[in-house]
Amino acid sequence: MLSIDRLRTGYGAREAVFDVSLSVGEGEVVTLVGHNGAGKTTTLKAAMGLLPVWGGTVSFLGRPITNSSSAANVRRGLCMVLEDDFVFRDLTVEENLQVAAFTTPADAAAGIRRDVFALLPVLAERRTQRAGTMSGGERRMLSLGMALMSQARLLLLDEPSLGLAPVLVEQVMGLVGRLVVERGLSVLMVEQNVDQALRIADRVYVLRAGRIAAEEDAAALRRRSQWWDLF
Ligand code: ATP
């Protein structure tokens, strides 16, 4: 589904990702882990078209998308959920979902919105509430709901558990796992909470100083008593 080959990128003149190759198969949950500053978010942003690719290639569904704009990538079925809950705070839940459906035909959008409300009842309950007055966990649910409205086939999730209480982390991970099973989505996720990510991951890549240091099977990691040595 997504294939990144020998990716190089950075900020200004400073290279942050030197050599990253990874793939995400259909219906797969792949997690990127690594220390702060290892280049995890940078990798997702370059794949999404939010940062220029300096070297290497990105392809999605077998077609090259290297240096495509993020808007074009959304139309292709990619969607990135940023770690700081990108929602429009002055708009209601319903209005946020409507904005997120900008690539979706209106009749299809109504059906998807019903599905989103069924999957995320908290959004249905809060449909007229302004996003800025919701809790962090509710806003995270809203940003996932918005990703679904774009009819994404591959979600790029940047630290979905960040800043959430443990019970909400479980809910978010449970939801991501359900989206994969029930809606056939694929997921590439950056996550510091490795224990939680391992609940739903199929494979894990370890990023160290802008390079892939290891690729592990998540089931094998789950059987290991500790994974700290990965880093
Ligand atoms: P974290 O877990 O802390 O979010 P990360 O693995 O996601 O870390 P990145 O955010 O990808 O790391 O950062 C990789 C490198 O790029 C770091 O050295 C960081 O300082 C640098 N960097 C990130 N964003 C910018 C930016 N906007 N401008 C300049 N340098 C940046």
Boltz pocket constraint, residues with backbone or C-beta under 6 A from the ligand:
constraints:
  - pocket:
      binder: B
      contacts: [[A, 11], [A, 16], [A, 34], [A, 35], [A, 36], [A, 37], [A, 38], [A, 39], [A, 40], [A, 41], [A, 42], [A, 43]]
      max_distance: 6.0
